[in-house]
Amino acid sequence: MRHWSMLVGASLVVIAGAARAQTATEAVPQAPVGGTTVSDSSSGSNQPAPGDIIVTAQRRAESLRTVPIAITVVNGESIRQTGANQLADITQRTPSLDFTATPGVPNFSIRGVGTNSFDYGIESAVGIAIDDVNVTLPRFVPLNSLADVERVEVLRGPQGLLFGKNTTAGLISITTNKPELGKFGTSGRVQFGERDQAQSQAVVNLPIGENAALRIVGGYQYQHPVTQVVGPGHLDPVRRYFGTGKFLWQPTDRLSLYAIVDYQSNSGIDAYSTIRKFGGNDPTPIPAAYRPYAPPNFVYEQNTGLGVVASPTNNKTAIGSNDVVRNERSLGAQLIASYDFGGATITSVTAYRKLHARANNDVDQTPIPFFDTNIANSQSHQFSEELRISNSAPGFLNYTAGLYYFRQHIDAQTLQDGTFGIFPSSVPVRLSPISGQSNFDYGTRSYAAFAQLTFNLTSRLHLIAGGRYTRDEIDSTTTQTAVPGVCNLLTFLLSGGTQCVGALPAPLVASRNANGFSGKGGIEYTIGTTANLYATYTRGYKGPAVSSSGGAAFAVDPEKVDAYEVGAKFDLLDRKLSFNLAAFINDFQNFQAQVYDPSLNGGLGGFRTGNASKLRTRGVEAEAVLRPMRGFSLSGGVTYLDTKYGNYNVACYYGQTVSQGCTLPGPSFNAAGSPLVGASKWTTTFAASYETPINDRLKVFFNADWRYRSKFYYAINDPNTIQPGFSVVNGSFGLADISDHARISVFVRNLFDKRYAATIYPGNFSAGQYVQSLPDDAFRRIGAAFEWHF
């Protein structure tokens, strides 16, 4: 291990969840913070009891069993012990949540639905909220570590009523540990693993008088890319730094002020694309006679000459004319102010976050500069303010209501160029599909008013009603600027090489304004302290957008969903067994989806975002937790999912025939009836945790998890993009003192070294070629870790 670092940083991860229930007395603060207060019905039936798992899915602290939403609560302590080190790793414990590590465009999906778009202004259907704040900055996962996380709640189905905006598929709600009053403490973890992985995280909790405390968190991660570069190029190792300062002040029993400032820096790449299947014919739109330095089948020849063997397990890439670049720097600040008037609590959440990102991908899959520049830089920031009021005392009516304001601005620049085989590699002149650099200026303002009411008709029967009105205002300007040494490809060819750049297009200015409504209605029935039954209808809404690509702007209509859900939650055997069951139907209209438009980039084609008319998902989810004795727990879940598109015209896949539906102009086909991209019919998870004393000073512990996904498509109906079903098993074994002040363990991730692809897509310059990315987690890693907590 050549690289390691211990920074003052993140704490021992303690996430309330499936395997180890957090008690109500531990979860509920002494005074309300951020509006998180315990609520109950008129009879107190919703009052959290010792042993309950506490969630804030309805913006108040409640027992998981009493919340009429399908929720998975991830136990971060146990998943961290298996070597997990980033937010995407929680999918190992959440059968309805998936993550696609598309290069530059990371994407979560819930119940088969996500938003995989290259457009900067398109927000994901799966929201991410950290400590009460929705983070929507483009192409960004706002948590690069599981450090200092209290719990992760995965809420399935539309959640836009109470959580900001644009969560038509679901929400990942992350709650980090707050400073502890009156207590000095430190904790952390140091981990080393194969492929030069090293990470450290630590936390210091400092009391400041009787009513205030400061919590300082920080950490560092390093690891080598798993992809082997056989060309002259280079992939930088992953380096992640993060630091957070949290300050909690409770001057009175009623007033609470909670401030958070955080910074994170991500650079490098853990995996890159490789060739899964070589193509045959050469479809490059430039005739071979005009590109003497890239003869037919040049992708095959360049790769095989360097020893690349295309296959589903190929981990070699022949890139090299330009290095791959990934850099991100993010800074955030927020203030949560809460005041309890006795019968009601008013909460203000003010937040700001900015992001600087740089990226470049070598997209031609060769070591020559045919099309090796794909630069995407962006500077973005968001500001949000939420003011809400909720009852803090039991009664006939539980309510949460509020106002919300959101503003986001994105400046982005993209540049694509190469020699296109027309010039030798040594020539400094470059050719681009358009006249140089595209510049995007994208602004969004959103205003909303919302309320959710729960009528406690009896001690057992509860009615739910709520609504949210949203106003979205969007302004988009797209321009092109000439870049020295970069020529427009078509202008250059049509002029016989005498002209570089023609007249630049006029700025494309577009605006969109829209009003939308989200709503919810439902019924809940409580059976004593052991079971809750519920049925809900939710109307979800995702605002409009402007899609800018290839020098053109396209209107994207709002996305809507009608979601129907029935569920049951049980706590049995004196709370030793918890069992949750949910069945759902989600009908989307105008689903915002990535489409390939062959008319873009002067006929070279390109991606933009449009609307599919409809899509439907339906299925059944079951989860269970068994705690048969102290120190031992078993948890698991299964999701059955049936998905299909409505009318949606997409490009034909390679080899698709007329009899297979390739009959529309483009050529394209109607995907109606096809399963959703990335949606498995079956997903199952299982986890086990066990610890037992071996004497009066020491104990041993064991932790393991397993996840299985059945096959699915990475491109609509394209048999070449099928990812076969696969399983991943992680585990750890270790020794700790009885008081858990220190732990040492060994861990293994992907025990059986199972290869699978994070994405599969057609190659750009060889008909029938397919490219994949094998993620870091598709390779076994063995390591060791040390933890402390004092």
C-alpha positions, 0 to 999 in steps of 0.5 A, a space after each residue: 500500500 503506497 498511498 494512505 492518509 489519516 485526516 481528521 474526518 468522518 466518524 464510525 458510520 451508524 445508520 439505523 436500519 434493517 439489521 440493527 434497530 435504533 431505539 426511539 430514545 436514541 433517535 429523538 433529539 432532546 429538542 427538535 432540530 430541523 423540524 424533526 419531532 416525534 408525532 403521534 395520533 390522538 391515542 398515541 398509537 404512532 408514538 415511537 417505542 423502545 426498539 422502533 426504527 426511526 425515520 423522517 420520511 414525512 418530515 417528522 420522527 416516526 416509527 418505520 412501521 407507522 409510516 404509510 410509505 414503502 421505505 428501506 432503511 440501510 444500516 450503514 454500520 454493517 455495510 461499512 464493515 464489508 468495505 463499502 465506501 460510497 453511496 452507490 454501495 447501499 444498493 447491496 441492501 436495497 432490492 428496489 434501488 439500482 445504480 448505473 455508473 455511466 461515465 460522467 452521468 451517474 444515475 440511481 433508479 428506483 423500481 426500474 425508473 431513473 433519468 439517464 440524460 447527458 443534458 445539464 438541465 434535466 434533473 433525475 427522477 430519483 432525488 437525493 436529499 442530505 440533512 433536509 436539503 435536495 441536491 440537484 446539481 448536474 451529473 453529481 452524486 453529493 456524497 462520496 463517502 458513507 462517513 458520519 452517516 446516521 441512516 439512509 432512507 430509500 423512499 419508493 414512489 413519488 416523494 415530491 409532495 414533501 421533499 423539494 422537487 422532481 422526485 417522481 420515482 423516489 428519494 434517497 434521504 440521508 441523515 448525518 450525525 448531529 453534534 452531541 451536546 455535553 460530550 467529547 468524543 472521537 471515532 473513525 476508520 482506516 481501511 486498506 485493500 487490494 488495487 492500492 485502496 486506502 481510506 481514512 475517516 475520523 470525527 471529533 465531537 467538541 462540546 461548547 458549553 452546555 447548549 452547543 457542540 461542534 462536530 468536525 468530520 474529514 477523510 481521504 480515499 485513494 485507489 487505482 483504476 481497475 481498467 488496464 490501459 494498453 495504449 499510451 493513455 493514462 487513467 488517474 487514480 481515484 482521490 477523494 477528499 472531504 471535510 464537514 463542520 457542523 455546529 449545533 446550538 440550542 439556547 433554549 428548550 424551544 429554539 435550535 440552530 444547526 449549521 453545516 459547511 462541507 467540502 469535497 473533492 473528487 478526481 480520477 476514475 475507478 473504471 473506464 469503458 472497454 470493447 465488449 464486441 468488435 463490429 464488422 462493417 465500418 459505418 463512419 460517415 466520412 468515406 474511407 477515401 477522405 480519411 487515409 489515416 483511419 482505414 476501414 475497421 480501424 477500431 478492430 485493427 488498432 485494438 487487436 494490434 495491442 492485444 485487446 480481445 473483445 468479450 464480456 470480461 474484457 478489461 483492457 482499453 486501447 485509449 491513448 491519444 488523450 488522457 481521460 479526465 474527471 475532476 469535481 469540487 463541491 462546497 455546500 452550506 446550510 442553516 436549519 433553524 427550528 422553534 417549538 411554540 408548544 403546539 407547533 414547530 416552525 422550521 427554516 432550511 436555507 441552503 447553498 451549494 456550488 459545483 465545479 466539474 471537468 471531464 474528458 472522455 476518449 470516445 473512439 476506443 483507439 490510441 489514435 486521435 480519431 475522435 479523442 476529445 469530448 470535453 465537458 466542463 461546468 460551473 453550477 450552483 443552487 440556492 434553496 429556502 424552505 419554510 414549514 410548520 408542523 404540529 408538535 403535539 398529538 391531536 386529531 390532525 397531524 399536519 405539515 405545510 410550507 413554502 419552498 423556493 429554489 434557484 439553480 444556475 448552470 454554465 457549461 462548455 462542451 468541445 468534441 474534436 479529433 482528426 477523423 482520420 483525415 489528418 495524421 496524428 501529428 497535425 495540430 489542426 482538429 475537426 469538430 462536428 460543429 464550429 468549435 465549443 458549445 456553451 450552455 447558460 441554463 437557469 431555473 427558478 421554482 416556487 412551491 406551496 405544499 401541505 400534508 394532513 393526516 386525520 386521526 379519525 379513531 385510534 386506528 383509522 387515519 386519512 391522508 390528504 395533501 397537495 403541492 403547487 409548483 411554478 417552474 421558470 426556465 431560461 436557456 441560452 446556447 451559443 457556439 464559439 470558435 476555438 483556435 485550431 479547431 475546424 468544422 468538419 463539414 465546412 472543411 470537407 465541402 470547401 476542399 480544405 480551404 475553409 475552417 469555420 463558417 458563419 457561427 449560428 446565432 444564439 439559441 434562446 429558449 424559455 419554459 414556464 409551467 405550473 404543476 400539481 402534486 397530490 396525495 390521498 390515502 388511508 391507514 389502519 393500525 392494528 394495535 402495536 403490531 401492524 399497519 395497513 395502508 393504501 395511497 394514491 400519489 400524483 407526482 410531477 417533474 418540471 419541464 426542461 430545455 434540451 440543448 444538443 448539437 447546436 439546437 434547443 428542444 422543449 421537454 414537457 413536464 413528466 407526471 406519474 400516477 402512483 398507486 400503492 397498498 402495503 402492510 407493515 408488521 412487528 411480530 414476536 415481541 419485535 423480533 420479526 419485522 415484515 413489510 409488504 408493498 404492491 404498486 402500479 406507477 403510470 408515467 406520462 411524458 417520461 423524460 428520456 434520452 433519445 438518439 437524434 440522427 439529424 444532430 451534429 450535421 448528420 453525424 447524430 447525437 443524443 438529446 432529451 425528449 419525452 416518451 409518451 407513457 411507461 408503466 411499472 408495477 410490482 411487489 416488494 417484500 422485506 423482513 428483519 429477524 432478530 432471534 437473539 441479542 447480537 444476531 440479525 438476519 434481513 432480506 428483501 425481494 422485488 418483482 418488477 414488471 415494466 414496459 414503455 408506451 409509444 416511444 420511437 427510438 433508433 433501431 439497434 444493430 441488426 434489427 430487421 423490419 420483422 423485428 419492428 425497424 420500420 420507421 424513419 431514421 431508421 427507428 422503431 416504436 418501443 411500446 411494450 418493451 421493458 425499461 432499460 436497466 430494470 430486472 424482473 427479480 432482485 433479491 438481497 440478504 444480509 446477516 450480522 452476528 457478534 458474540 463475546 469470547 471472554 469478558 474483554 473481547 468479542 468476535 463479529 461477522 457481517 455479510 450481504 448478498 444481492 442478486 439481479 436477474 437479466 436486464 437491457 442496457 438499451 431498449 430491446 437490443 440483445 447485444 446489451 443484455 446484462 445476464 443475471 448475477 450475484 455479488 457477495 460481500 463479507 467481513 470478520 473481526 475482533 472487538 473489545 466488549 465496549 466497541 472502543 476498537 475493532 479490527 477486521 478483514 473484509 472481502 468485496 465480491 467474494 466470487 469475483 463475479 464480472 458484470 457491466 455497469 453499462 453496455 452501449 453501441 460503439 461509435 465507429 464500427 457497426 456492430 461494435 459494443 462497449 462496456 464498463 466493468 466497475 470496480 465492484 465487479 472485481 474481488 477486493 480483499 482488505 483490512 480495517 481498523 475502527 475506533 470509538 471513544 
